[in-house]
Amino acid sequence: MAALTTERETSSVGDMEVNPTPGQEAFIRQAIESGRIHGPEDAVKQGLSLWEEKERRRAGILVAVDKAEASIAEGKGRLVTSEQQVIDLVEGTKQRGMARLLAEQNTTR
């Protein structure tokens, strides 16, 4: 399979050449032959979409970690050092979650 070249007039990156490994080329070829994708460009687009989704999730996780660290710095955290404290935390979370779910179900009826 020839190297994939993409050209976009509006691209700020210019021309790009993507060189898949032999295994990736076989994978792409098989997808084209089976009709799952139309061409190598589709494989690249799908790969980039998945990468973008992964990076968005990663960014969301980093924001959540930053918020958690700020909360702990403000003294709002809870120290959990024993197995029983973990069990109590999990059970309390389950109970609050179930109560919230029931309340939401009752308001939609």
All heavy atoms as an XYZ file, in Angstrom:
832
protein
N       0.853     -1.170      0.000
C       0.000      0.000      0.000
C       0.893      1.225      0.000
O       1.833      1.305      0.769
C      -0.887     -0.032      1.248
C      -1.765      1.167      1.393
S      -2.806      1.101      2.866
C      -3.922     -0.194      2.397
N       0.598      2.149     -0.825
C       1.395      3.370     -0.908
C       1.156      4.222      0.328
O       0.136      4.096      0.996
C       1.010      4.141     -2.162
N       2.088      5.065      0.619
C       1.944      5.969      1.758
C       0.736      6.864      1.519
O       0.463      7.271      0.396
C       3.202      6.804      1.926
N       0.048      7.169      2.570
C      -1.141      8.002      2.487
C      -0.718      9.459      2.569
O      -0.016      9.858      3.481
C      -2.086      7.660      3.641
C      -3.265      8.584      3.861
C      -4.199      8.507      2.671
C      -4.000      8.200      5.112
N      -1.124     10.227      1.604
C      -0.828     11.652      1.606
C      -2.141     12.403      1.667
O      -3.050     12.116      0.899
C      -0.062     12.067      0.335
O       1.125     11.287      0.246
C       0.293     13.534      0.374
N      -2.245     13.327      2.602
C      -3.453     14.136      2.695
C      -3.093     15.573      2.362
O      -2.050     16.068      2.761
C      -4.067     14.085      4.105
O      -3.106     14.574      5.030
C      -4.483     12.686      4.477
N      -3.952     16.213      1.618
C      -3.722     17.606      1.254
C      -4.994     18.381      1.549
O      -6.062     18.021      1.105
C      -3.378     17.722     -0.230
C      -2.093     17.027     -0.608
C      -1.824     17.126     -2.092
O      -2.156     18.162     -2.686
O      -1.288     16.157     -2.638
N      -4.851     19.434      2.317
C      -5.975     20.311      2.607
C      -5.514     21.737      2.435
O      -4.505     22.135      3.014
C      -6.454     20.125      4.040
C      -7.157     18.823      4.273
C      -7.692     18.842      5.657
N      -9.118     18.701      5.554
C      -9.911     18.640      6.586
N      -9.437     18.732      7.781
N     -11.196     18.487      6.420
N      -6.281     22.489      1.685
C      -5.905     23.880      1.466
C      -5.990     24.678      2.758
O      -5.214     25.599      2.973
C      -6.810     24.497      0.402
C      -6.619     23.890     -0.979
C      -7.623     24.426     -1.976
O      -8.186     25.497     -1.744
O      -7.837     23.763     -2.999
N      -6.948     24.325      3.645
C      -7.152     25.092      4.861
C      -6.295     24.589      6.020
O      -6.303     25.180      7.074
C      -8.631     25.015      5.282
O      -8.989     23.653      5.489
C      -9.525     25.625      4.229
N      -5.554     23.541      5.829
C      -4.758     22.980      6.910
C      -3.600     23.889      7.259
O      -2.887     24.378      6.390
C      -4.229     21.595      6.510
O      -3.339     21.126      7.479
N      -3.391     24.091      8.564
C      -2.259     24.898      8.987
C      -1.000     24.037      9.097
O       0.074     24.539      9.307
C      -2.562     25.555     10.334
O      -2.786     24.567     11.311
N      -1.155     22.721      8.951
C      -0.030     21.812      9.073
C       0.596     21.553      7.717
O       1.724     21.107      7.610
C      -0.485     20.468      9.705
C       0.713     19.680     10.176
C      -1.430     20.689     10.851
N      -0.111     21.842      6.657
C       0.404     21.587      5.317
C       0.189     20.142      4.922
O      -0.632     19.435      5.481
N       0.950     19.709      3.942
C       0.838     18.326      3.472
C       1.376     17.383      4.534
O       2.381     17.664      5.176
C       1.627     18.133      2.177
C       1.019     18.906      1.020
O      -0.132     19.328      1.141
O       1.721     19.069      0.006
N       0.710     16.263      4.682
C       1.143     15.261      5.642
C       1.263     13.925      4.946
O       0.495     13.624      4.053
C       0.118     15.106      6.773
C       0.048     16.209      7.723
S      -1.060     15.691      9.041
C      -0.770     16.970     10.188
N       2.197     13.163      5.394
C       2.352     11.810      4.888
C       2.300     10.873      6.085
O       2.991     11.082      7.075
C       3.687     11.648      4.165
C       3.815     10.309      3.484
C       5.061     10.233      2.635
O       5.235     11.095      1.757
O       5.841      9.302      2.884
N       1.440      9.874      5.987
C       1.292      8.896      7.058
C       1.828      7.577      6.546
O       1.417      7.109      5.482
C      -0.198      8.760      7.468
C      -0.365      7.695      8.526
C      -0.730     10.100      7.947
N       2.749      6.984      7.287
C       3.354      5.723      6.876
C       3.018      4.635      7.893
O       3.722      4.475      8.891
C       4.875      5.879      6.759
C       5.245      6.875      5.693
O       4.846      6.734      4.552
N       6.002      7.890      6.069
N       1.943      3.887      7.646
C       1.578      2.819      8.587
C       2.598      1.682      8.545
O       3.298      1.481      7.550
C       0.211      2.353      8.087
C       0.088      2.849      6.699
C       1.021      4.001      6.533
N       2.656      0.944      9.636
C       3.515     -0.234      9.690
C       2.939     -1.287      8.748
O       1.755     -1.197      8.354
C       3.565     -0.810     11.107
O       2.252     -1.290     11.450
C       4.039      0.222     12.120
N       3.695     -2.304      8.382
C       3.147     -3.365      7.528
C       1.893     -4.009      8.134
O       0.930     -4.295      7.421
C       4.295     -4.363      7.422
C       5.522     -3.529      7.575
C       5.144     -2.472      8.581
N       1.886     -4.194      9.437
C       0.698     -4.760     10.086
C      -0.505     -3.844      9.983
O      -1.633     -4.290      9.764
N      -0.272     -2.543     10.143
C      -1.357     -1.573     10.012
C      -1.857     -1.507      8.575
O      -3.059     -1.386      8.341
C      -0.883     -0.193     10.483
C      -0.637     -0.126     11.969
C       0.088      1.143     12.383
O       0.860      1.729     11.609
N      -0.142      1.568     13.618
N      -0.931     -1.606      7.628
C      -1.347     -1.611      6.221
C      -2.244     -2.805      5.937
O      -3.260     -2.665      5.247
C      -0.118     -1.657      5.309
C       0.603     -0.346      5.205
C       1.750     -0.398      4.192
O       1.888     -1.402      3.469
O       2.495      0.596      4.133
N      -1.882     -3.970      6.452
C      -2.707     -5.168      6.255
C      -4.077     -4.978      6.894
O      -5.103     -5.372      6.323
C      -2.005     -6.393      6.827
N      -4.093     -4.375      8.066
C      -5.350     -4.122      8.776
C      -6.233     -3.181      7.966
O      -7.441     -3.413      7.803
C      -5.013     -3.525     10.147
C      -6.163     -3.456     11.090
C      -6.695     -4.605     11.653
C      -6.703     -2.224     11.448
C      -7.746     -4.533     12.547
C      -7.762     -2.151     12.335
C      -8.277     -3.309     12.885
N      -5.646     -2.128      7.423
C      -6.383     -1.164      6.600
C      -6.896     -1.841      5.333
O      -8.056     -1.677      4.942
C      -5.501      0.057      6.258
C      -5.210      0.871      7.521
C      -6.157      0.936      5.193
C      -4.117      1.919      7.350
N      -6.025     -2.596      4.690
C      -6.412     -3.296      3.460
C      -7.601     -4.221      3.721
O      -8.563     -4.267      2.946
C      -5.213     -4.098      2.927
C      -5.333     -4.466      1.474
C      -4.074     -5.136      0.920
N      -2.866     -4.326      1.079
C      -1.847     -4.626      1.907
N      -1.863     -5.710      2.638
N      -0.796     -3.832      1.980
N      -7.552     -4.957      4.827
C      -8.640     -5.878      5.169
C      -9.948     -5.113      5.405
O     -11.020     -5.536      4.968
C      -8.263     -6.675      6.419
C      -9.291     -7.692      6.834
C      -8.874     -8.416      8.117
O      -8.159     -7.876      8.949
N      -9.328     -9.642      8.259
N      -9.849     -3.964      6.059
C     -11.050     -3.149      6.307
C     -11.636     -2.624      5.003
O     -12.852     -2.559      4.839
C     -10.712     -1.996      7.258
N     -10.774     -2.243      4.069
C     -11.246     -1.756      2.762
C     -11.906     -2.904      1.999
O     -13.006     -2.752      1.453
C     -10.083     -1.155      1.948
C      -9.573      0.115      2.622
C     -10.514     -0.867      0.512
C      -8.256      0.638      2.054
N     -11.247     -4.064      1.963
C     -11.783     -5.214      1.233
C     -13.118     -5.679      1.796
O     -13.984     -6.133      1.052
C     -10.766     -6.356      1.249
C      -9.547     -6.070      0.388
C      -8.419     -7.071      0.594
O      -8.573     -8.018      1.406
O      -7.356     -6.886     -0.044
N     -13.306     -5.550      3.107
C     -14.560     -5.992      3.716
C     -15.652     -4.920      3.619
O     -16.798     -5.165      3.973
C     -14.339     -6.371      5.181
O     -14.055     -5.206      5.941
N     -15.268     -3.727      3.174
C     -16.258     -2.660      3.010
C     -16.491     -1.825      4.254
O     -17.375     -0.969      4.266
N     -15.717     -2.045      5.299
C     -15.908     -1.263      6.530
C     -15.451      0.180      6.364
O     -15.992      1.078      7.006
C     -15.188     -1.924      7.703
C     -15.870     -3.206      8.146
C     -15.353     -3.720      9.479
N     -13.921     -3.699      9.642
C     -13.079     -4.646      9.257
N     -13.548     -5.725      8.664
N     -11.782     -4.532      9.465
N     -14.437      0.387      5.522
C     -14.005      1.739      5.198
C     -13.795      1.815      3.691
O     -13.676      0.787      3.022
C     -12.709      2.148      5.947
C     -11.528      1.246      5.577
C     -12.937      2.179      7.448
C     -10.195      1.690      6.166
N     -13.759      3.038      3.172
C     -13.626      3.219      1.724
C     -12.176      3.324      1.279
O     -11.854      2.976      0.153
C     -14.397      4.459      1.265
C     -15.864      4.337      1.508
N     -16.679      3.461      0.815
C     -16.676      4.977      2.388
C     -17.915      3.565      1.259
N     -17.945      4.478      2.205
N     -11.320      3.839      2.136
C      -9.929      4.014      1.746
C      -9.053      4.301      2.944
O      -9.548      4.458      4.071
N      -7.766      4.395      2.731
C      -6.832      4.652      3.830
C      -7.140      5.944      4.573
O      -6.932      6.027      5.780
C      -5.471      4.748      3.133
C      -5.635      4.092      1.820
C      -7.075      4.230      1.447
N      -7.668      6.924      3.868
C      -8.012      8.193      4.503
C      -9.034      7.984      5.612
O      -8.974      8.639      6.653
C      -8.546      9.199      3.467
C      -7.548      9.578      2.400
C      -7.510      8.589      1.222
O      -8.247      7.585      1.233
O      -6.716      8.832      0.303
N      -9.995      7.076      5.377
C     -11.006      6.785      6.396
C     -10.362      6.202      7.647
O     -10.766      6.510      8.769
C     -12.064      5.805      5.867
C     -12.948      6.412      4.794
O     -13.045      7.653      4.731
O     -13.539      5.639      4.022
N      -9.363      5.357      7.465
C      -8.666      4.770      8.614
C      -7.983      5.860      9.429
O      -8.044      5.863     10.664
C      -7.652      3.730      8.142
N      -7.356      6.795      8.738
C      -6.677      7.884      9.435
C      -7.696      8.765     10.155
O      -7.503      9.131     11.322
C      -5.826      8.719      8.449
C      -5.274      9.965      9.122
C      -4.699      7.868      7.883
N      -8.799      9.092      9.490
C      -9.832      9.921     10.119
C     -10.387      9.249     11.374
O     -10.571      9.896     12.406
C     -10.970     10.203      9.137
C     -10.607     11.199      8.066
C     -11.757     11.379      7.094
C     -11.375     12.266      5.940
N     -12.443     12.375      4.938
N     -10.665      7.940     11.290
C     -11.187      7.224     12.451
C     -10.167      7.204     13.577
O     -10.509      7.393     14.751
C     -11.593      5.802     12.068
C     -12.860      5.744     11.263
C     -13.294      4.320     10.977
O     -12.946      3.393     11.693
N     -14.065      4.146      9.918
N      -8.919      6.973     13.229
C      -7.863      6.965     14.243
C      -7.725      8.311     14.927
O      -7.584      8.391     16.149
N      -7.769      9.380     14.149
C      -7.671     10.712     14.727
C      -8.881     11.039     15.598
O      -8.743     11.678     16.644
C      -7.500     11.755     13.620
C      -6.144     11.738     12.919
C      -6.155     12.670     11.712
C      -5.030     12.102     13.873
N     -10.061     10.588     15.182
C     -11.264     10.818     15.987
C     -11.147     10.114     17.343
O     -11.495     10.689     18.376
C     -12.510     10.315     15.259
O     -12.776     11.111     14.135
N     -10.654      8.885     17.326
C     -10.472      8.156     18.583
C      -9.428      8.825     19.463
O      -9.593      8.919     20.687
C     -10.086      6.700     18.302
C     -11.185      5.834     17.722
C     -10.622      4.482     17.284
C     -12.300      5.642     18.739
N      -8.358      9.289     18.864
C      -7.313      9.971     19.615
C      -7.865     11.257     20.236
O      -7.615     11.559     21.404
C      -6.134     10.258     18.698
C      -4.985     10.976     19.350
C      -4.575     10.873     20.658
C      -4.107     11.903     18.741
N      -3.485     11.670     20.871
C      -3.175     12.318     19.705
C      -4.017     12.414     17.451
C      -2.163     13.230     19.444
C      -2.997     13.309     17.182
C      -2.089     13.712     18.164
N      -8.639     12.000     19.450
C      -9.230     13.235     19.954
C     -10.158     12.943     21.139
O     -10.113     13.632     22.164
C     -10.006     13.933     18.835
C     -10.599     15.252     19.231
C     -11.333     15.943     18.091
O     -11.470     15.353     17.002
O     -11.765     17.080     18.308
N     -10.976     11.914     21.008
C     -11.878     11.528     22.098
C     -11.080     11.158     23.349
O     -11.423     11.568     24.460
C     -12.729     10.341     21.641
C     -13.717      9.846     22.667
C     -14.490      8.640     22.160
O     -14.826      8.600     20.957
O     -14.734      7.731     22.967
N     -10.023     10.395     23.175
C      -9.177      9.991     24.299
C      -8.565     11.215     24.977
O      -8.527     11.302     26.208
C      -8.084      9.048     23.801
C      -7.116      8.618     24.855
C      -6.017      7.745     24.257
C      -4.891      7.540     25.234
N      -3.722      6.931     24.617
N      -8.085     12.162     24.186
C      -7.463     13.360     24.746
C      -8.478     14.232     25.478
O      -8.160     14.853     26.492
C      -6.750     14.156     23.645
C      -5.486     13.479     23.154
C      -4.437     13.316     24.249
O      -4.125     14.290     24.959
O      -3.927     12.187     24.401
N      -9.716     14.270     24.980
C     -10.764     15.034     25.683
C     -11.079     14.403     27.029
O     -11.243     15.102     28.031
C     -12.028     15.131     24.827
C     -11.894     16.066     23.663
C     -13.168     16.054     22.809
N     -12.918     16.625     21.523
C     -13.345     17.824     21.150
N     -14.055     18.560     21.965
N     -13.058     18.279     19.945
N     -11.161     13.057     27.054
C     -11.390     12.361     28.331
C     -10.238     12.614     29.290
O     -10.437     12.869     30.472
C     -11.564     10.864     28.106
C     -12.939     10.455     27.640
C     -13.176      8.954     27.794
N     -12.099      8.134     27.286
C     -12.035      7.604     26.066
N     -13.025      7.812     25.219
N     -11.017      6.859     25.702
N      -9.006     12.565     28.757
C      -7.822     12.808     29.578
C      -7.871     14.208     30.175
O      -7.588     14.411     31.364
C      -6.568     12.636     28.724
C      -5.276     12.879     29.452
C      -4.069     12.685     28.487
N      -2.854     13.064     29.105
C      -2.372     14.309     29.169
N      -3.038     15.305     28.606
N      -1.240     14.567     29.767
N      -8.225     15.194     29.364
C      -8.318     16.570     29.847
C      -9.375     16.684     30.940
O      -9.165     17.373     31.945
C      -8.627     17.525     28.690
N     -10.499     15.994     30.764
C     -11.546     16.001     31.784
C     -11.073     15.383     33.092
O     -11.386     15.876     34.177
N     -10.313     14.314     32.983
C      -9.775     13.664     34.179
C      -8.799     14.602     34.893
O      -8.817     14.727     36.119
C      -9.096     12.330     33.816
C     -10.164     11.310     33.408
C      -8.248     11.806     34.966
C      -9.608     10.047     32.762
N      -7.955     15.279     34.115
C      -7.003     16.207     34.724
C      -7.713     17.352     35.438
O      -7.294     17.784     36.514
C      -6.031     16.741     33.660
C      -5.051     15.708     33.104
C      -4.219     16.318     31.975
C      -4.158     15.140     34.188
N      -8.806     17.843     34.863
C      -9.594     18.891     35.521
C     -10.170     18.360     36.829
O     -10.121     19.033     37.864
C     -10.715     19.408     34.591
C     -11.723     20.256     35.350
C     -10.127     20.203     33.430
N     -10.690     17.133     36.804
C     -11.253     16.537     38.015
C     -10.182     16.349     39.089
O     -10.436     16.595     40.278
C     -11.925     15.205     37.687
N      -9.002     15.935     38.680
C      -7.902     15.768     39.643
C      -7.519     17.118     40.238
O      -7.312     17.238     41.458
C      -6.684     15.084     38.972
C      -5.451     15.176     39.846
C      -7.004     13.633     38.655
N      -7.436     18.150     39.398
C      -7.120     19.484     39.900
C      -8.162     19.953     40.918
O      -7.820     20.517     41.962
C      -7.022     20.493     38.757
C      -5.765     20.317     37.908
O      -4.830     19.616     38.362
O      -5.736     20.873     36.785
N      -9.442     19.718     40.615
C     -10.506     20.108     41.546
C     -10.395     19.338     42.851
O     -10.561     19.898     43.935
C     -11.885     19.860     40.918
C     -12.265     20.849     39.864
C     -13.655     20.546     39.309
C     -14.065     21.510     38.230
N     -15.405     21.189     37.690
N     -10.098     18.038     42.748
C      -9.960     17.212     43.956
C      -8.787     17.691     44.802
O      -8.894     17.797     46.034
C      -9.786     15.747     43.573
N      -7.666     17.998     44.141
C      -6.497     18.482     44.877
C      -6.783     19.824     45.546
O      -6.369     20.066     46.690
C      -5.289     18.581     43.949
C      -4.727     17.225     43.571
C      -3.601     17.294     42.555
O      -3.422     18.359     41.900
O      -2.896     16.284     42.422
N      -7.513     20.696     44.865
C      -7.874     21.987     45.450
C      -8.801     21.789     46.648
O      -8.653     22.462     47.671
C      -8.541     22.877     44.396
N      -9.725     20.857     46.517
C     -10.648     20.563     47.611
C      -9.899     20.044     48.831
O     -10.172     20.449     49.967
C     -11.684     19.534     47.143
O     -12.564     19.199     48.173
N      -8.941     19.172     48.588
C      -8.138     18.638     49.692
C      -7.322     19.754     50.332
O      -7.234     19.847     51.564
C      -7.231     17.495     49.191
C      -8.090     16.275     48.860
C      -6.158     17.150     50.217
C      -7.360     15.183     48.108
N      -6.752     20.627     49.522
C      -5.959     21.745     50.032
C      -6.815     22.679     50.889
O      -6.311     23.309     51.831
C      -5.320     22.512     48.881
N      -8.112     22.758     50.583
C      -9.033     23.601     51.351
C      -9.549     22.890     52.596
O     -10.391     23.418     53.314
C     -10.212     24.020     50.472
C      -9.824     24.931     49.316
C     -10.954     25.142     48.327
O     -12.079     24.630     48.564
O     -10.729     25.807     47.307
N      -9.084     21.671     52.808
C      -9.502     20.922     53.995
C     -10.838     20.227     53.847
O     -11.443     19.819     54.832
N     -11.317     20.073     52.629
C     -12.619     19.457     52.399
C     -12.524     17.956     52.166
O     -13.520     17.293     51.969
C     -13.309     20.106     51.197
C     -13.615     21.570     51.391
C     -14.260     22.146     50.157
C     -14.533     23.622     50.318
N     -15.065     24.219     49.084
N     -11.323     17.420     52.159
C     -11.146     15.998     51.890
C     -11.403     15.138     53.115
O     -11.543     15.624     54.235
N     -11.454     13.849     52.885
C     -11.645     12.888     53.970
C     -10.485     11.901     53.919
O     -10.221     11.311     52.872
C     -12.957     12.132     53.772
C     -13.230     11.162     54.898
C     -14.393     10.245     54.635
N     -15.607     10.940     54.270
C     -16.766     10.321     54.076
N     -16.845      9.015     54.224
N     -17.831     10.990     53.725
N      -9.807     11.727     55.045
C      -8.694     10.805     55.125
C      -9.225      9.385     55.298
O      -9.992      9.115     56.220
C      -7.770     11.179     56.290
C      -6.507     10.364     56.448
C      -5.634     10.501     55.200
C      -5.736     10.820     57.678
N      -8.844      8.504     54.413
C      -9.270      7.100     54.463
C      -8.007      6.266     54.574
O      -7.217      6.190     53.637
C     -10.074      6.720     53.196
C     -10.466      5.252     53.229
C     -11.302      7.600     53.061
N      -7.840      5.643     55.741
C      -6.597      4.902     55.975
C      -6.809      3.429     56.304
O      -5.852      2.669     56.324
C      -5.800      5.535     57.133
O      -6.621      5.539     58.316
C      -5.376      6.944     56.790
N      -8.058      3.027     56.509
C      -8.293      1.618     56.855
C      -9.298      0.993     55.890
O     -10.054      1.690     55.211
C      -8.828      1.490     58.283
O     -10.174      1.949     58.354
N      -9.296     -0.311     55.851
C     -10.236     -1.026     54.996
C     -11.675     -0.733     55.405
O     -12.548     -0.567     54.552
C      -9.959     -2.534     55.061
C     -10.789     -3.332     54.090
C     -10.424     -4.812     54.071
O      -9.307     -5.164     54.470
O     -11.286     -5.603     53.652
N     -11.931     -0.637     56.699
C     -13.291     -0.350     57.173
C     -13.739      1.032     56.728
O     -14.897      1.217     56.342
C     -13.386     -0.474     58.699
C     -14.805     -0.335     59.226
C     -15.767     -1.362     58.628
O     -15.476     -2.563     58.617
N     -16.903     -0.908     58.128
N     -12.827      1.992     56.711
C     -13.178      3.335     56.245
C     -13.532      3.313     54.757
O     -14.435      4.020     54.329
C     -12.031      4.309     56.514
C     -11.867      4.659     57.980
C     -10.651      5.523     58.227
O      -9.594      5.301     57.641
N     -10.799      6.518     59.091
N     -12.836      2.487     53.980
C     -13.158      2.345     52.555
C     -14.550      1.744     52.405
O     -15.367      2.230     51.615
C     -12.097      1.478     51.830
C     -12.552      1.162     50.411
C     -10.748      2.167     51.820
N     -14.832      0.699     53.167
C     -16.149      0.048     53.109
C     -17.241      1.048     53.482
O     -18.271      1.141     52.805
C     -16.175     -1.195     54.027
C     -15.249     -2.275     53.456
C     -17.593     -1.720     54.204
C     -14.978     -3.434     54.409
N     -17.018      1.805     54.555
C     -18.011      2.799     54.986
C     -18.218      3.871     53.921
O     -19.357      4.281     53.651
C     -17.572      3.453     56.300
C     -17.578      2.490     57.484
O     -18.200      1.400     57.373
O     -16.944      2.820     58.507
N     -17.128      4.303     53.298
C     -17.223      5.309     52.243
C     -18.029      4.781     51.064
O     -18.918      5.462     50.539
C     -15.823      5.732     51.791
C     -15.749      6.756     50.666
C     -16.360      8.082     51.095
C     -14.306      6.953     50.231
N     -17.751      3.557     50.645
C     -18.469      2.952     49.523
C     -19.948      2.796     49.860
O     -20.819      3.132     49.050
C     -17.832      1.593     49.137
C     -18.718      0.834     48.175
C     -16.451      1.795     48.554
N     -20.249      2.290     51.025
C     -21.648      2.095     51.417
C     -22.400      3.428     51.488
O     -23.539      3.530     51.033
C     -21.740      1.348     52.747
C     -21.407     -0.122     52.631
C     -22.262     -0.848     51.599
O     -23.495     -0.662     51.564
O     -21.670     -1.605     50.804
N     -21.762      4.437     52.056
C     -22.395      5.755     52.127
C     -22.656      6.324     50.743
O     -23.707      6.912     50.478
N     -21.706      6.132     49.852
C     -21.858      6.615     48.475
C     -23.003      5.885     47.781
O     -23.809      6.503     47.076
C     -20.547      6.425     47.690
O     -19.500      7.127     48.371
C     -20.671      6.948     46.280
N     -23.076      4.575     47.979
C     -24.182      3.796     47.389
C     -25.526      4.288     47.904
O     -26.467      4.466     47.129
C     -24.028      2.312     47.734
C     -22.993      1.581     46.949
C     -22.996      0.110     47.387
C     -21.915     -0.698     46.762
N     -21.904     -2.092     47.259
N     -25.620      4.483     49.214
C     -26.892      4.922     49.801
C     -27.306      6.289     49.279
O     -28.474      6.493     48.931
C     -26.780      4.935     51.328
C     -26.701      3.556     51.943
C     -26.430      3.589     53.438
O     -26.334      4.655     54.045
N     -26.293      2.413     54.034
N     -26.365      7.217     49.212
C     -26.689      8.548     48.685
C     -27.078      8.470     47.216
O     -28.005      9.144     46.773
C     -25.508      9.508     48.888
C     -25.308      9.935     50.334
C     -24.289     11.073     50.467
N     -23.014     10.809     49.813
C     -22.016     10.095     50.348
N     -22.159      9.555     51.542
N     -20.877      9.942     49.681
N     -26.384      7.634     46.467
C     -26.700      7.472     45.051
C     -28.085      6.886     44.835
O     -28.839      7.342     43.971
N     -28.424      5.873     45.609
C     -29.750      5.257     45.487
C     -30.849      6.247     45.885
O     -31.886      6.325     45.238
C     -29.836      3.993     46.342
C     -28.995      2.843     45.812
S     -29.422      2.353     44.127
C     -31.049      1.706     44.364
N     -30.608      7.003     46.959
C     -31.593      8.001     47.387
C     -31.784      9.064     46.303
O     -32.917      9.476     46.010
C     -31.150      8.647     48.695
N     -30.698      9.477     45.702
C     -30.780     10.481     44.632
C     -31.528      9.930     43.430
O     -32.363     10.606     42.828
C     -29.368     10.893     44.247
C     -29.288     11.979     43.237
C     -27.846     12.392     43.036
N     -27.701     13.301     41.928
C     -26.561     13.731     41.475
N     -25.449     13.345     42.042
N     -26.504     14.547     40.456
N     -31.236      8.682     43.057
C     -31.912      8.051     41.929
C     -33.410      7.938     42.188
O     -34.228      8.248     41.310
C     -31.310      6.670     41.673
C     -31.889      5.863     40.516
C     -31.706      6.601     39.199
C     -31.244      4.489     40.441
N     -33.797      7.506     43.387
C     -35.217      7.400     43.724
C     -35.901      8.758     43.683
O     -37.022      8.884     43.194
C     -35.379      6.757     45.110
C     -35.085      5.275     45.185
C     -35.087      4.797     46.633
C     -36.084      4.472     44.356
N     -35.227      9.786     44.191
C     -35.794     11.132     44.180
C     -36.001     11.612     42.741
O     -37.030     12.208     42.420
C     -34.889     12.096     44.939
N     -35.043     11.347     41.876
C     -35.170     11.749     40.471
C     -36.308     10.988     39.789
O     -37.040     11.558     38.990
C     -33.858     11.507     39.730
C     -32.765     12.475     40.102
C     -31.441     12.153     39.447
O     -31.373     11.201     38.618
O     -30.451     12.840     39.754
N     -36.451      9.714     40.101
C     -37.523      8.908     39.506
C     -38.885      9.397     39.971
O     -39.832      9.418     39.201
C     -37.341      7.438     39.847
C     -36.174      6.799     39.113
C     -35.930      5.361     39.556
O     -36.416      4.917     40.588
N     -35.142      4.643     38.761
N     -38.973      9.802     41.216
C     -40.256     10.282     41.753
C     -40.649     11.633     41.167
O     -41.832     11.929     41.043
C     -40.186     10.370     43.287
C     -40.200      8.994     43.923
O     -40.677      8.024     43.345
N     -39.636      8.907     45.122
N     -39.690     12.454     40.797
C     -40.018     13.772     40.241
C     -40.391     13.672     38.761
O     -41.032     14.575     38.234
C     -38.849     14.760     40.390
O     -37.709     14.241     39.736
C     -38.544     15.022     41.859
N     -40.007     12.591     38.077
C     -40.335     12.452     36.651
C     -41.642     11.722     36.423
O     -42.086     11.598     35.301
C     -39.204     11.705     35.907
O     -39.021     10.425     36.490
C     -37.909     12.509     35.959
N     -42.255     11.271     37.480
C     -43.525     10.531     37.331
C     -44.710     11.435     37.385
O     -44.852     12.438     37.821
C     -43.662      9.469     38.430
C     -42.689      8.361     38.202
C     -42.847      7.322     39.259
N     -41.836      6.282     39.021
C     -41.684      5.266     39.796
N     -42.434      5.081     40.830
N     -40.765      4.375     39.547
